[in-house]
Amino acid sequence: MKKGVIFGIVVVGVACVVGFVAQSKSGAGAFGGSAFAGVEDSCHTCFSLKDAQTQAVAKKGDNHFFAKEDGVRVFDSEGKNAIGSTIKGFGGEEVRQMGEYVVLKVKGYKKEGDSQVLYGDLEFMRPAITFTSGGVDSDTLEVALLKQDVLQDSSALWSENEFVYYDNCSMCHAAHAPSEHTIQEWEGIYGTMRAFAMPTEANDKLIWEYLQAHAKGSFAVEE
């Protein structure tokens, strides 16, 4: 009797293993869909799957450059005079290089009546370039940045912010993609959820920086 029970258990176990292998090869899980269906949305420690997908979308062509951090100096298109500063992740398409500078064609949002700021989002919530000399009269212009202050891989630029966001904001539920809401909407949503996630001060800064840049209508969404 005992041998029969053991044999039955072994048979069932083998059948399960064979079925799982077959389903994994075909890309279907035990309940249909992908073998990993629901995994990345149900566990914040499984961020690497989401990370690979979102970063793949974030890359632009080789002719785009982005400011490495907040406060990067912005110069006129000839590289002669400093005219203001920009924020982390803002940048544009390379026009030319000259010595220690790269000249970029940048596009933002110009707010009527405000000539001192080129904004990075449709709601005029996030200043992208703040001018200390001259001003802006168009939403598109050419500026020069020091080569040492820019990089071309925007996914690497945002990788830490992205990880911290999903790691902190997926513990209780699947995290929302930043592009689902505008900056103004995120102010309310994240302002409320911060109390539950309780990020450290450093992580709070990284999360809010990431949400502003990648919110609906903001400058990093189409990177």
PyRosetta script that sets phi, psi and omega in degrees:
from pyrosetta import init, pose_from_sequence

init()
pose = pose_from_sequence("MKKGVIFGIVVVGVACVVGFVAQSKSGAGAFGGSAFAGVEDSCHTCFSLKDAQTQAVAKKGDNHFFAKEDGVRVFDSEGKNAIGSTIKGFGGEEVRQMGEYVVLKVKGYKKEGDSQVLYGDLEFMRPAITFTSGGVDSDTLEVALLKQDVLQDSSALWSENEFVYYDNCSMCHAAHAPSEHTIQEWEGIYGTMRAFAMPTEANDKLIWEYLQAHAKGSFAVEE")
pose.set_psi(1, -44.5)
pose.set_omega(1, -179.1)
pose.set_phi(2, -66.8)
pose.set_psi(2, -38.8)
pose.set_omega(2, 179.2)
pose.set_phi(3, -62.9)
pose.set_psi(3, -37.8)
pose.set_omega(3, 179.9)
pose.set_phi(4, -64.9)
pose.set_psi(4, -41.1)
pose.set_omega(4, 179.6)
pose.set_phi(5, -64.8)
pose.set_psi(5, -45.0)
pose.set_omega(5, -179.6)
pose.set_phi(6, -62.4)
pose.set_psi(6, -43.9)
pose.set_omega(6, 179.7)
pose.set_phi(7, -60.8)
pose.set_psi(7, -40.2)
pose.set_omega(7, 179.6)
pose.set_phi(8, -64.2)
pose.set_psi(8, -40.6)
pose.set_omega(8, 179.3)
pose.set_phi(9, -64.0)
pose.set_psi(9, -42.7)
pose.set_omega(9, 179.7)
pose.set_phi(10, -61.2)
pose.set_psi(10, -44.0)
pose.set_omega(10, -179.1)
pose.set_phi(11, -62.2)
pose.set_psi(11, -45.4)
pose.set_omega(11, 179.5)
pose.set_phi(12, -62.8)
pose.set_psi(12, -41.3)
pose.set_omega(12, 179.6)
pose.set_phi(13, -62.4)
pose.set_psi(13, -44.3)
pose.set_omega(13, 179.4)
pose.set_phi(14, -62.6)
pose.set_psi(14, -42.1)
pose.set_omega(14, -179.9)
pose.set_phi(15, -62.0)
pose.set_psi(15, -40.0)
pose.set_omega(15, 179.6)
pose.set_phi(16, -64.8)
pose.set_psi(16, -43.3)
pose.set_omega(16, -179.6)
pose.set_phi(17, -63.3)
pose.set_psi(17, -45.4)
pose.set_omega(17, 179.6)
pose.set_phi(18, -61.2)
pose.set_psi(18, -42.4)
pose.set_omega(18, 179.9)
pose.set_phi(19, -64.7)
pose.set_psi(19, -42.0)
pose.set_omega(19, -179.5)
pose.set_phi(20, -64.3)
pose.set_psi(20, -42.6)
pose.set_omega(20, 179.2)
pose.set_phi(21, -61.7)
pose.set_psi(21, -43.7)
pose.set_omega(21, -179.4)
pose.set_phi(22, -63.3)
pose.set_psi(22, -41.2)
pose.set_omega(22, -179.8)
pose.set_phi(23, -68.1)
pose.set_psi(23, -37.6)
pose.set_omega(23, -179.7)
pose.set_phi(24, -65.2)
pose.set_psi(24, -40.8)
pose.set_omega(24, 179.8)
pose.set_phi(25, -66.1)
pose.set_psi(25, -34.6)
pose.set_omega(25, -178.5)
pose.set_phi(26, -85.1)
pose.set_psi(26, -5.8)
pose.set_omega(26, 179.0)
pose.set_phi(27, 84.5)
pose.set_psi(27, 7.6)
pose.set_omega(27, -179.3)
pose.set_phi(28, -106.6)
pose.set_psi(28, 140.2)
pose.set_omega(28, 178.2)
pose.set_phi(29, -89.9)
pose.set_psi(29, 179.8)
pose.set_omega(29, -176.6)
pose.set_phi(30, -63.0)
pose.set_psi(30, -23.5)
pose.set_omega(30, -178.2)
pose.set_phi(31, -115.8)
pose.set_psi(31, 22.8)
pose.set_omega(31, 179.7)
pose.set_phi(32, 90.1)
pose.set_psi(32, 161.5)
pose.set_omega(32, -179.1)
pose.set_phi(33, 77.6)
pose.set_psi(33, -163.9)
pose.set_omega(33, -178.1)
pose.set_phi(34, -67.1)
pose.set_psi(34, 153.0)
pose.set_omega(34, 177.1)
pose.set_phi(35, -64.4)
pose.set_psi(35, -20.6)
pose.set_omega(35, -179.9)
pose.set_phi(36, -105.8)
pose.set_psi(36, 13.8)
pose.set_omega(36, -176.4)
pose.set_phi(37, -56.9)
pose.set_psi(37, 129.0)
pose.set_omega(37, 176.3)
pose.set_phi(38, 84.7)
pose.set_psi(38, -14.4)
pose.set_omega(38, -175.5)
pose.set_phi(39, -66.3)
pose.set_psi(39, -51.4)
pose.set_omega(39, -174.7)
pose.set_phi(40, -70.4)
pose.set_psi(40, -20.7)
pose.set_omega(40, -179.9)
pose.set_phi(41, -91.3)
pose.set_psi(41, -9.8)
pose.set_omega(41, -175.6)
pose.set_phi(42, -108.8)
pose.set_psi(42, -5.0)
pose.set_omega(42, -175.6)
pose.set_phi(43, -142.3)
pose.set_psi(43, 116.7)
pose.set_omega(43, -175.4)
pose.set_phi(44, -70.3)
pose.set_psi(44, -16.4)
pose.set_omega(44, 178.2)
pose.set_phi(45, -79.9)
pose.set_psi(45, -7.2)
pose.set_omega(45, 178.7)
pose.set_phi(46, -95.0)
pose.set_psi(46, 31.2)
pose.set_omega(46, -174.7)
pose.set_phi(47, -61.5)
pose.set_psi(47, -28.9)
pose.set_omega(47, -173.2)
pose.set_phi(48, -56.7)
pose.set_psi(48, -31.7)
pose.set_omega(48, 178.7)
pose.set_phi(49, -67.6)
pose.set_psi(49, -47.3)
pose.set_omega(49, 179.0)
pose.set_phi(50, -66.8)
pose.set_psi(50, -38.2)
pose.set_omega(50, -178.6)
pose.set_phi(51, -57.9)
pose.set_psi(51, -46.0)
pose.set_omega(51, -177.8)
pose.set_phi(52, -63.0)
pose.set_psi(52, -36.3)
pose.set_omega(52, -177.8)
pose.set_phi(53, -73.1)
pose.set_psi(53, -47.7)
pose.set_omega(53, -175.4)
pose.set_phi(54, -70.0)
pose.set_psi(54, -36.0)
pose.set_omega(54, 179.7)
pose.set_phi(55, -69.5)
pose.set_psi(55, -33.1)
pose.set_omega(55, 178.6)
pose.set_phi(56, -62.2)
pose.set_psi(56, -35.8)
pose.set_omega(56, 179.2)
pose.set_phi(57, -72.8)
pose.set_psi(57, -28.5)
pose.set_omega(57, -171.3)
pose.set_phi(58, -74.6)
pose.set_psi(58, -16.1)
pose.set_omega(58, -173.7)
pose.set_phi(59, -78.7)
pose.set_psi(59, 137.8)
pose.set_omega(59, 174.5)
pose.set_phi(60, -107.0)
pose.set_psi(60, -175.1)
pose.set_omega(60, 179.3)
pose.set_phi(61, -71.7)
pose.set_psi(61, 172.7)
pose.set_omega(61, -177.2)
pose.set_phi(62, -69.0)
pose.set_psi(62, -12.4)
pose.set_omega(62, -176.8)
pose.set_phi(63, -95.6)
pose.set_psi(63, 14.3)
pose.set_omega(63, 177.5)
pose.set_phi(64, -110.2)
pose.set_psi(64, 141.0)
pose.set_omega(64, 178.6)
pose.set_phi(65, -128.3)
pose.set_psi(65, 149.8)
pose.set_omega(65, -176.1)
pose.set_phi(66, -134.9)
pose.set_psi(66, 142.5)
pose.set_omega(66, 178.2)
pose.set_phi(67, -64.8)
pose.set_psi(67, 135.8)
pose.set_omega(67, -175.8)
pose.set_phi(68, -71.9)
pose.set_psi(68, -28.9)
pose.set_omega(68, -174.1)
pose.set_phi(69, -157.6)
pose.set_psi(69, 171.8)
pose.set_omega(69, 175.4)
pose.set_phi(70, -66.9)
pose.set_psi(70, 147.9)
pose.set_omega(70, 174.9)
pose.set_phi(71, 86.4)
pose.set_psi(71, 7.2)
pose.set_omega(71, 177.7)
pose.set_phi(72, -63.8)
pose.set_psi(72, 133.1)
pose.set_omega(72, -178.1)
pose.set_phi(73, -71.2)
pose.set_psi(73, 140.1)
pose.set_omega(73, 177.8)
pose.set_phi(74, -113.3)
pose.set_psi(74, 133.4)
pose.set_omega(74, -179.6)
pose.set_phi(75, -115.6)
pose.set_psi(75, 163.5)
pose.set_omega(75, 174.7)
pose.set_phi(76, -64.5)
pose.set_psi(76, 169.3)
pose.set_omega(76, -172.7)
pose.set_phi(77, -64.6)
pose.set_psi(77, -13.1)
pose.set_omega(77, 177.3)
pose.set_phi(78, -97.6)
pose.set_psi(78, -4.6)
pose.set_omega(78, 180.0)
pose.set_phi(79, 72.2)
pose.set_psi(79, 20.4)
pose.set_omega(79, -175.9)
pose.set_phi(80, -91.4)
pose.set_psi(80, -38.2)
pose.set_omega(80, -174.5)
pose.set_phi(81, -131.0)
pose.set_psi(81, 138.5)
pose.set_omega(81, 173.4)
pose.set_phi(82, -74.2)
pose.set_psi(82, 129.8)
pose.set_omega(82, -176.6)
pose.set_phi(83, -119.0)
pose.set_psi(83, -4.3)
pose.set_omega(83, 179.0)
pose.set_phi(84, 166.0)
pose.set_psi(84, -157.5)
pose.set_omega(84, -179.6)
pose.set_phi(85, -142.9)
pose.set_psi(85, 157.3)
pose.set_omega(85, -179.9)
pose.set_phi(86, -125.0)
pose.set_psi(86, -177.6)
pose.set_omega(86, -174.3)
pose.set_phi(87, -115.5)
pose.set_psi(87, 163.0)
pose.set_omega(87, -179.8)
pose.set_phi(88, -55.4)
pose.set_psi(88, 129.9)
pose.set_omega(88, 174.5)
pose.set_phi(89, 89.8)
pose.set_psi(89, -14.3)
pose.set_omega(89, -179.9)
pose.set_phi(90, -82.4)
pose.set_psi(90, 142.1)
pose.set_omega(90, -179.4)
pose.set_phi(91, -176.2)
pose.set_psi(91, -154.4)
pose.set_omega(91, -178.6)
pose.set_phi(92, -174.6)
pose.set_psi(92, -166.8)
pose.set_omega(92, -176.1)
pose.set_phi(93, -83.2)
pose.set_psi(93, 136.3)
pose.set_omega(93, 179.8)
pose.set_phi(94, -66.1)
pose.set_psi(94, 131.5)
pose.set_omega(94, 174.7)
pose.set_phi(95, -98.2)
pose.set_psi(95, -47.0)
pose.set_omega(95, 177.8)
pose.set_phi(96, -166.9)
pose.set_psi(96, 167.8)
pose.set_omega(96, 173.1)
pose.set_phi(97, -119.1)
pose.set_psi(97, 143.3)
pose.set_omega(97, 178.5)
pose.set_phi(98, -146.4)
pose.set_psi(98, 109.1)
pose.set_omega(98, -179.1)
pose.set_phi(99, 58.1)
pose.set_psi(99, -122.2)
pose.set_omega(99, -177.3)
pose.set_phi(100, -86.6)
pose.set_psi(100, 2.3)
pose.set_omega(100, -176.7)
pose.set_phi(101, -111.7)
pose.set_psi(101, 154.8)
pose.set_omega(101, 166.8)
pose.set_phi(102, -123.7)
pose.set_psi(102, 128.9)
pose.set_omega(102, -179.4)
pose.set_phi(103, -93.3)
pose.set_psi(103, 128.4)
pose.set_omega(103, -175.8)
pose.set_phi(104, -119.8)
pose.set_psi(104, 146.8)
pose.set_omega(104, 169.9)
pose.set_phi(105, -95.9)
pose.set_psi(105, 111.0)
pose.set_omega(105, -176.5)
pose.set_phi(106, -110.4)
pose.set_psi(106, 150.2)
pose.set_omega(106, 179.5)
pose.set_phi(107, -132.9)
pose.set_psi(107, 130.0)
pose.set_omega(107, 178.3)
pose.set_phi(108, -138.4)
pose.set_psi(108, -145.2)
pose.set_omega(108, -179.0)
pose.set_phi(109, -130.5)
pose.set_psi(109, 125.4)
pose.set_omega(109, -179.6)
pose.set_phi(110, -97.8)
pose.set_psi(110, 126.6)
pose.set_omega(110, -179.8)
pose.set_phi(111, -93.6)
pose.set_psi(111, 130.5)
pose.set_omega(111, -179.2)
pose.set_phi(112, -58.8)
pose.set_psi(112, 129.2)
pose.set_omega(112, 178.6)
pose.set_phi(113, 87.9)
pose.set_psi(113, -2.8)
pose.set_omega(113, -179.7)
pose.set_phi(114, -124.0)
pose.set_psi(114, 99.5)
pose.set_omega(114, -176.9)
pose.set_phi(115, -96.4)
pose.set_psi(115, 0.2)
pose.set_omega(115, -176.5)
pose.set_phi(116, -98.3)
pose.set_psi(116, -4.0)
pose.set_omega(116, -176.7)
pose.set_phi(117, -137.7)
pose.set_psi(117, 134.4)
pose.set_omega(117, 167.0)
pose.set_phi(118, -103.9)
pose.set_psi(118, 117.6)
pose.set_omega(118, -174.1)
pose.set_phi(119, -86.6)
pose.set_psi(119, 157.7)
pose.set_omega(119, -178.0)
pose.set_phi(120, -103.0)
pose.set_psi(120, 4.1)
pose.set_omega(120, -179.3)
pose.set_phi(121, -146.8)
pose.set_psi(121, 160.9)
pose.set_omega(121, -175.6)
pose.set_phi(122, -64.3)
pose.set_psi(122, -26.1)
pose.set_omega(122, -177.2)
pose.set_phi(123, -90.3)
pose.set_psi(123, 0.3)
pose.set_omega(123, -178.2)
pose.set_phi(124, 59.3)
pose.set_psi(124, 40.8)
pose.set_omega(124, 179.8)
pose.set_phi(125, -96.2)
pose.set_psi(125, -28.8)
pose.set_omega(125, -172.9)
pose.set_phi(126, -121.1)
pose.set_psi(126, 104.9)
pose.set_omega(126, 176.9)
pose.set_phi(127, -62.3)
pose.set_psi(127, 127.6)
pose.set_omega(127, 180.0)
pose.set_phi(128, -94.7)
pose.set_psi(128, -45.6)
pose.set_omega(128, 172.8)
pose.set_phi(129, -128.7)
pose.set_psi(129, 125.4)
pose.set_omega(129, 176.6)
pose.set_phi(130, -107.4)
pose.set_psi(130, 120.9)
pose.set_omega(130, -174.4)
pose.set_phi(131, -89.4)
pose.set_psi(131, 135.8)
pose.set_omega(131, 175.0)
pose.set_phi(132, -108.9)
pose.set_psi(132, -13.4)
pose.set_omega(132, 178.2)
pose.set_phi(133, -140.2)
pose.set_psi(133, 132.3)
pose.set_omega(133, -177.1)
pose.set_phi(134, 71.5)
pose.set_psi(134, -144.9)
pose.set_omega(134, -178.9)
pose.set_phi(135, -175.3)
pose.set_psi(135, -169.8)
pose.set_omega(135, -177.7)
pose.set_phi(136, -120.9)
pose.set_psi(136, 133.4)
pose.set_omega(136, 177.9)
pose.set_phi(137, -123.0)
pose.set_psi(137, 9.8)
pose.set_omega(137, 179.2)
pose.set_phi(138, -150.0)
pose.set_psi(138, 158.4)
pose.set_omega(138, 178.4)
pose.set_phi(139, -83.7)
pose.set_psi(139, -4.8)
pose.set_omega(139, 179.0)
pose.set_phi(140, -130.1)
pose.set_psi(140, 131.1)
pose.set_omega(140, 179.8)
pose.set_phi(141, -155.1)
pose.set_psi(141, 167.2)
pose.set_omega(141, 177.2)
pose.set_phi(142, -106.6)
pose.set_psi(142, 129.9)
pose.set_omega(142, 179.0)
pose.set_phi(143, -136.0)
pose.set_psi(143, 162.0)
pose.set_omega(143, 178.3)
pose.set_phi(144, -113.7)
pose.set_psi(144, 139.2)
pose.set_omega(144, 175.0)
pose.set_phi(145, -127.0)
pose.set_psi(145, 149.8)
pose.set_omega(145, 176.5)
pose.set_phi(146, -67.0)
pose.set_psi(146, 138.3)
pose.set_omega(146, -179.0)
pose.set_phi(147, -59.0)
pose.set_psi(147, -32.8)
pose.set_omega(147, -178.8)
pose.set_phi(148, -68.7)
pose.set_psi(148, -15.7)
pose.set_omega(148, -176.6)
pose.set_phi(149, -100.4)
pose.set_psi(149, 3.9)
pose.set_omega(149, -176.7)
pose.set_phi(150, -129.2)
pose.set_psi(150, 162.4)
pose.set_omega(150, 171.1)
pose.set_phi(151, -145.3)
pose.set_psi(151, 169.0)
pose.set_omega(151, -174.9)
pose.set_phi(152, -105.8)
pose.set_psi(152, -20.2)
pose.set_omega(152, -178.6)
pose.set_phi(153, -93.1)
pose.set_psi(153, 93.9)
pose.set_omega(153, -177.5)
pose.set_phi(154, -68.5)
pose.set_psi(154, -26.6)
pose.set_omega(154, 179.4)
pose.set_phi(155, -67.0)
pose.set_psi(155, -37.0)
pose.set_omega(155, 176.7)
pose.set_phi(156, -67.8)
pose.set_psi(156, -35.7)
pose.set_omega(156, 179.4)
pose.set_phi(157, -60.1)
pose.set_psi(157, -39.4)
pose.set_omega(157, -174.8)
pose.set_phi(158, -101.2)
pose.set_psi(158, 2.4)
pose.set_omega(158, -172.4)
pose.set_phi(159, -59.6)
pose.set_psi(159, -43.3)
pose.set_omega(159, -179.8)
pose.set_phi(160, -66.2)
pose.set_psi(160, -45.3)
pose.set_omega(160, 178.8)
pose.set_phi(161, -58.7)
pose.set_psi(161, -44.7)
pose.set_omega(161, -177.4)
pose.set_phi(162, -62.3)
pose.set_psi(162, -45.5)
pose.set_omega(162, 179.6)
pose.set_phi(163, -62.3)
pose.set_psi(163, -46.6)
pose.set_omega(163, -178.4)
pose.set_phi(164, -62.2)
pose.set_psi(164, -39.9)
pose.set_omega(164, 178.8)
pose.set_phi(165, -60.4)
pose.set_psi(165, -54.5)
pose.set_omega(165, -177.1)
pose.set_phi(166, -69.3)
pose.set_psi(166, -31.6)
pose.set_omega(166, 179.6)
pose.set_phi(167, -68.4)
pose.set_psi(167, -38.1)
pose.set_omega(167, -178.7)
pose.set_phi(168, -84.6)
pose.set_psi(168, -31.3)
pose.set_omega(168, -170.3)
pose.set_phi(169, -106.7)
pose.set_psi(169, 17.7)
pose.set_omega(169, 176.2)
pose.set_phi(170, -122.0)
pose.set_psi(170, 11.5)
pose.set_omega(170, -175.3)
pose.set_phi(171, -73.1)
pose.set_psi(171, -33.1)
pose.set_omega(171, -176.8)
pose.set_phi(172, -106.8)
pose.set_psi(172, -21.3)
pose.set_omega(172, -177.5)
pose.set_phi(173, -162.3)
pose.set_psi(173, 169.3)
pose.set_omega(173, 177.4)
pose.set_phi(174, -65.7)
pose.set_psi(174, 129.8)
pose.set_omega(174, -178.8)
pose.set_phi(175, -69.7)
pose.set_psi(175, 142.8)
pose.set_omega(175, 176.9)
pose.set_phi(176, -78.3)
pose.set_psi(176, 142.5)
pose.set_omega(176, 174.1)
pose.set_phi(177, -64.1)
pose.set_psi(177, 135.0)
pose.set_omega(177, -179.1)
pose.set_phi(178, -53.3)
pose.set_psi(178, -32.9)
pose.set_omega(178, -176.7)
pose.set_phi(179, -74.1)
pose.set_psi(179, -0.9)
pose.set_omega(179, 177.6)
pose.set_phi(180, -74.7)
pose.set_psi(180, -20.5)
pose.set_omega(180, -176.3)
pose.set_phi(181, -135.4)
pose.set_psi(181, 154.6)
pose.set_omega(181, 175.1)
pose.set_phi(182, -78.0)
pose.set_psi(182, 169.6)
pose.set_omega(182, 177.8)
pose.set_phi(183, -58.5)
pose.set_psi(183, -43.6)
pose.set_omega(183, -179.0)
pose.set_phi(184, -61.3)
pose.set_psi(184, -40.7)
pose.set_omega(184, 178.3)
pose.set_phi(185, -67.4)
pose.set_psi(185, -39.4)
pose.set_omega(185, 179.7)
pose.set_phi(186, -66.1)
pose.set_psi(186, -29.4)
pose.set_omega(186, 177.9)
pose.set_phi(187, -56.7)
pose.set_psi(187, -43.5)
pose.set_omega(187, 179.0)
pose.set_phi(188, -75.0)
pose.set_psi(188, -44.6)
pose.set_omega(188, -176.7)
pose.set_phi(189, -65.7)
pose.set_psi(189, -53.0)
pose.set_omega(189, -178.5)
pose.set_phi(190, -69.4)
pose.set_psi(190, -33.0)
pose.set_omega(190, 177.5)
pose.set_phi(191, -58.9)
pose.set_psi(191, -35.5)
pose.set_omega(191, 178.8)
pose.set_phi(192, -78.7)
pose.set_psi(192, -45.8)
pose.set_omega(192, -174.6)
pose.set_phi(193, -73.6)
pose.set_psi(193, -20.2)
pose.set_omega(193, 178.7)
pose.set_phi(194, -56.9)
pose.set_psi(194, -36.1)
pose.set_omega(194, -178.4)
pose.set_phi(195, -65.2)
pose.set_psi(195, -27.8)
pose.set_omega(195, 179.3)
pose.set_phi(196, -86.7)
pose.set_psi(196, -41.8)
pose.set_omega(196, -177.9)
pose.set_phi(197, -73.5)
pose.set_psi(197, -32.1)
pose.set_omega(197, 179.6)
pose.set_phi(198, 49.7)
pose.set_psi(198, 57.3)
pose.set_omega(198, 177.9)
pose.set_phi(199, -70.1)
pose.set_psi(199, 157.2)
pose.set_omega(199, 174.3)
pose.set_phi(200, -66.6)
pose.set_psi(200, 167.5)
pose.set_omega(200, 180.0)
pose.set_phi(201, -59.5)
pose.set_psi(201, -41.7)
pose.set_omega(201, -179.7)
pose.set_phi(202, -65.8)
pose.set_psi(202, -43.1)
pose.set_omega(202, -179.9)
pose.set_phi(203, -68.8)
pose.set_psi(203, -34.5)
pose.set_omega(203, 177.6)
pose.set_phi(204, -59.9)
pose.set_psi(204, -42.0)
pose.set_omega(204, 179.1)
pose.set_phi(205, -64.1)
pose.set_psi(205, -44.0)
pose.set_omega(205, -179.4)
pose.set_phi(206, -64.4)
pose.set_psi(206, -40.9)
pose.set_omega(206, -179.2)
pose.set_phi(207, -65.4)
pose.set_psi(207, -48.4)
pose.set_omega(207, -176.8)
pose.set_phi(208, -66.7)
pose.set_psi(208, -36.3)
pose.set_omega(208, 176.7)
pose.set_phi(209, -62.6)
pose.set_psi(209, -42.3)
pose.set_omega(209, -179.9)
pose.set_phi(210, -67.6)
pose.set_psi(210, -43.5)
pose.set_omega(210, -179.5)
pose.set_phi(211, -64.3)
pose.set_psi(211, -42.0)
pose.set_omega(211, 179.7)
pose.set_phi(212, -63.2)
pose.set_psi(212, -42.1)
pose.set_omega(212, -177.4)
pose.set_phi(213, -70.3)
pose.set_psi(213, -34.1)
pose.set_omega(213, -173.5)
pose.set_phi(214, -108.0)
pose.set_psi(214, 11.4)
pose.set_omega(214, 178.0)
pose.set_phi(215, -68.7)
pose.set_psi(215, 163.3)
pose.set_omega(215, 178.0)
pose.set_phi(216, -57.2)
pose.set_psi(216, 129.3)
pose.set_omega(216, 178.8)
pose.set_phi(217, 79.5)
pose.set_psi(217, 7.7)
pose.set_omega(217, -179.2)
pose.set_phi(218, -100.9)
pose.set_psi(218, 171.6)
pose.set_omega(218, -165.6)
pose.set_phi(219, -70.2)
pose.set_psi(219, -24.9)
pose.set_omega(219, -174.5)
pose.set_phi(220, -96.3)
pose.set_psi(220, -2.1)
pose.set_omega(220, -174.3)
pose.set_phi(221, -61.3)
pose.set_psi(221, -38.9)
pose.set_omega(221, -176.0)
pose.set_phi(222, -97.4)
pose.set_psi(222, 15.5)
pose.set_omega(222, 178.7)
pose.set_phi(223, -64.3)
pose.dump_pdb("model.pdb")
